[in-house]
Amino acid sequence: MSRDWQKDRQYLETVNEWESGIGEEDIDYLCEIATHYHQQYAAEKERGDRAIQERKQFNQVYEMLLKKFKESESREKKLREAVDDLLSIFNHEGSWRSVEVSDGFVYALWESDSEKIKSVENMLDSLYPKEGEA
């Protein structure tokens, strides 16, 4: 139900000016006005309460996603460091020695690079633990 709030306001302003008192018809009209605006207030309060609750839920989801994003950034940084370490091994001249076999070559790392490889393996294990270890 829609009401003309300006008309209601004008009516209520004139109530104070009545000298003859308020009649039954006026009381009914005032009750109708009061009931309508009370219902409007209740509906708006409910809508506002729902909006506040939805905002709280949104904030919780936002905080969780932000935390996951920061964790993934940290993992990505460590992963980049591991890749850089591997690239430094592959690009370092003399890091590889070749052992010829009958049908091609098999490459093996020098002992000095095995610590770097183990460090990269440990870093990757910490970033992506195997099932049952987490």
C-alpha positions in Angstrom: 0.0 0.0 0.0 1.4 3.4 -1.0 0.6 6.6 0.9 1.1 10.2 0.0 3.5 11.1 2.8 3.3 14.8 2.1 -0.5 14.8 2.5 -0.2 12.8 5.8 2.4 15.3 7.0 0.1 18.2 6.3 -2.7 16.5 8.0 -0.6 15.8 11.1 0.5 19.4 11.2 -3.1 20.6 11.4 -3.9 18.3 14.3 -2.3 20.7 16.7 -4.5 23.5 15.4 -7.8 21.7 16.0 -9.8 23.4 18.7 -12.8 21.2 18.6 -10.9 18.1 19.5 -10.4 14.9 17.6 -13.3 12.9 16.3 -13.7 9.1 15.7 -13.0 9.5 12.0 -9.8 11.4 12.8 -8.6 8.8 15.2 -9.2 6.1 12.6 -7.2 8.1 10.1 -4.4 8.7 12.5 -4.3 4.9 13.4 -4.1 4.1 9.7 -1.2 6.5 9.2 0.6 5.2 12.2 0.1 1.6 11.2 1.3 2.2 7.7 4.5 4.0 8.7 5.2 1.5 11.5 5.0 -1.3 8.9 7.2 0.6 6.6 9.7 1.1 9.4 9.7 -2.6 10.3 10.2 -3.6 6.6 13.1 -1.1 6.3 14.7 -2.2 9.5 14.5 -5.8 8.4 16.1 -4.9 5.0 18.8 -2.9 6.8 19.5 -5.8 9.2 19.8 -8.2 6.3 22.2 -5.8 4.5 24.4 -5.6 7.6 24.5 -9.4 7.9 25.3 -9.8 4.2 28.1 -7.2 4.6 29.5 -9.2 7.5 29.4 -12.4 5.4 31.1 -10.6 2.5 33.8 -9.3 4.8 34.5 -12.8 6.1 34.7 -14.2 2.5 37.0 -11.3 1.5 39.3 -11.8 4.5 39.5 -15.6 3.7 40.3 -14.9 0.0 42.8 -12.3 0.9 44.6 -14.7 3.2 44.6 -17.4 0.5 45.9 -14.9 -2.0 48.8 -13.9 0.3 49.6 -17.5 0.9 49.6 -18.3 -2.8 51.9 -15.2 -3.4 54.3 -16.5 -0.8 54.3 -20.0 -2.4 54.8 -18.5 -5.9 57.8 -16.5 -4.6 59.4 -19.6 -3.2 58.6 -21.5 -6.3 60.2 -18.8 -8.4 63.3 -19.1 -6.2 63.4 -22.8 -6.7 63.2 -22.4 -10.5 65.9 -19.8 -10.4 68.2 -22.2 -8.4 67.5 -24.9 -11.0 68.2 -22.5 -13.9 71.5 -21.4 -12.3 72.5 -25.1 -12.2 71.5 -25.7 -15.8 73.1 -22.5 -17.1 76.3 -22.8 -15.1 79.0 -24.0 -17.5 80.8 -27.1 -16.2 77.9 -28.1 -13.9 77.2 -31.0 -16.2 79.4 -33.9 -17.0 78.4 -36.3 -19.7 78.8 -40.0 -19.7 78.5 -41.6 -23.1 76.6 -44.8 -23.4 76.2 -46.9 -26.5 72.9 -45.3 -27.8 73.3 -41.7 -26.7 74.3 -39.5 -23.7 73.3 -39.7 -20.1 73.9 -36.5 -18.1 74.7 -36.3 -14.4 75.3 -33.5 -12.0 78.6 -32.9 -10.3 78.5 -33.5 -6.6 78.7 -29.8 -5.8 75.3 -29.2 -7.3 73.5 -32.0 -5.5 73.1 -29.8 -2.4 71.3 -27.2 -4.5 69.0 -29.8 -5.9 68.2 -31.2 -2.4 67.4 -27.6 -1.3 65.0 -27.2 -4.2 63.4 -30.5 -3.5 62.9 -29.5 0.2 61.4 -26.2 -0.9 59.0 -27.9 -3.3 58.0 -30.4 -0.6 57.3 -27.6 1.8 55.1 -25.8 -0.8 53.3 -28.9 -2.0 53.3 -31.5 0.8 52.4 -35.1 -0.3 49.0 -36.4 0.9 49.2 -37.6 4.5 52.0 -35.2 5.4 50.0 -32.0 5.6 
